[in-house]
Amino acid sequence: MTLARYAEKGLFAPAKIADVLMTTRDEIARTAGLGKDAVQRKDRITSQKTQKRLREMIEIINKIEPRFGSDLMAYAWYRSEPLPGFSGQTAMQLVRAGRSADVLDYIDAVDAGIYA
């Protein structure tokens, strides 16, 4: 899946992300570790923090999507599957804690045949 599917005018668009993942903007905010204002107010949508968190979430979903065959299944994994080696935390919990790089490294390690 291309990242452009989630973007509008060169920015990640919470409404487009919510449409693709069949959820609400408020839920997108929650799963990215953002407040509701971050995905509703235009000035907050364009902020560096909001765009960074949305990008991190989408990068992970985009990277794992081929394994599950759909964005929706990848999003479900992101939200609910405890990751070995991370004290049972999910990808969503790790992203919310600012550890998206750890999730991407974990996915790369699993893809390379190294299991946590």
C-alpha positions as CSV (number, residue, x, y, z in Angstrom):
1,M,0.0,0.0,0.0
2,T,1.3,3.5,-0.8
3,L,1.6,6.1,1.9
4,A,-0.1,8.6,-0.5
5,R,-3.4,6.8,0.3
6,Y,-3.3,8.3,3.7
7,A,-2.2,11.8,2.7
8,E,-3.7,15.0,1.4
9,K,-1.8,18.0,0.2
10,G,1.5,16.5,1.3
11,L,0.5,15.8,4.8
12,F,-0.9,12.8,6.6
13,A,-4.7,13.4,6.9
14,P,-6.4,12.0,9.9
15,A,-9.8,11.9,8.1
16,K,-8.3,9.9,5.2
17,I,-6.5,7.5,7.6
18,A,-9.8,7.0,9.4
19,D,-11.7,6.3,6.2
20,V,-9.1,3.7,5.0
21,L,-9.1,2.0,8.4
22,M,-12.9,2.3,8.8
23,T,-12.7,4.1,12.1
24,T,-13.0,7.6,13.5
25,R,-10.5,10.5,13.7
26,D,-10.8,10.3,17.5
27,E,-9.8,6.6,17.4
28,I,-6.8,7.5,15.1
29,A,-5.7,10.1,17.6
30,R,-5.9,7.6,20.4
31,T,-4.0,4.9,18.6
32,A,-1.3,7.3,17.6
33,G,-1.0,8.7,21.1
34,L,-2.5,12.1,20.3
35,G,-5.3,14.2,21.8
36,K,-8.5,14.8,19.9
37,D,-7.6,18.4,19.1
38,A,-4.5,17.1,17.2
39,V,-6.7,15.5,14.6
40,Q,-9.5,18.0,14.5
41,R,-7.9,21.5,14.5
42,K,-6.2,22.5,11.3
43,D,-3.3,24.1,13.0
44,R,-2.7,21.0,15.1
45,I,-3.0,18.6,12.2
46,T,-0.1,20.3,10.5
47,S,2.1,20.4,13.6
48,Q,5.3,18.5,13.6
49,K,4.3,16.3,16.5
50,T,1.0,15.2,15.0
51,Q,2.5,14.5,11.6
52,K,5.4,12.5,13.2
53,R,3.0,10.3,15.2
54,L,0.7,9.7,12.3
55,R,3.7,8.9,10.1
56,E,5.0,6.4,12.6
57,M,1.7,4.7,12.9
58,I,1.2,4.5,9.2
59,E,4.8,3.3,8.5
60,I,4.2,0.4,10.9
61,I,0.8,-0.5,9.4
62,N,2.2,-0.1,5.9
63,K,5.2,-2.4,6.7
64,I,3.1,-5.1,8.3
65,E,0.2,-5.0,5.8
66,P,1.7,-7.5,3.3
67,R,1.9,-10.1,6.0
68,F,-1.8,-9.8,6.8
69,G,-3.2,-8.9,3.4
70,S,-5.2,-5.8,4.3
71,D,-4.9,-2.5,6.1
72,L,-7.6,-3.5,8.5
73,M,-5.9,-6.6,9.6
74,A,-2.6,-4.8,10.0
75,Y,-4.4,-2.1,12.0
76,A,-5.9,-4.8,14.2
77,W,-2.5,-6.3,14.8
78,Y,-1.0,-2.8,15.6
79,R,-3.7,-2.3,18.2
80,S,-4.0,-5.7,19.9
81,E,-1.1,-8.1,19.4
82,P,1.3,-8.2,22.3
83,L,4.9,-8.2,21.0
84,P,7.4,-10.7,22.5
85,G,10.3,-9.0,24.2
86,F,8.3,-5.9,25.0
87,S,6.6,-7.0,28.3
88,G,3.4,-7.8,26.4
89,Q,3.0,-4.3,25.0
90,T,1.4,-3.8,21.6
91,A,2.8,-1.8,18.7
92,M,0.2,0.9,19.5
93,Q,1.4,1.1,23.1
94,L,5.0,1.4,22.0
95,V,4.3,4.1,19.5
96,R,2.4,6.0,22.1
97,A,5.5,5.8,24.3
98,G,7.7,7.1,21.6
99,R,9.2,3.8,20.7
100,S,8.1,3.4,17.0
101,A,11.7,2.6,16.0
102,D,11.7,-0.4,18.3
103,V,8.5,-1.7,16.6
104,L,10.0,-1.2,13.1
105,D,13.2,-3.0,14.3
106,Y,11.1,-5.8,15.7
107,I,9.3,-6.2,12.4
108,D,12.6,-6.2,10.5
109,A,14.0,-8.9,12.8
110,V,11.0,-11.1,12.4
111,D,11.2,-10.7,8.6
112,A,14.9,-11.7,8.8
113,G,14.0,-14.8,10.8
114,I,15.2,-13.5,14.2
115,Y,12.6,-13.8,16.8
116,A,12.4,-11.8,20.0
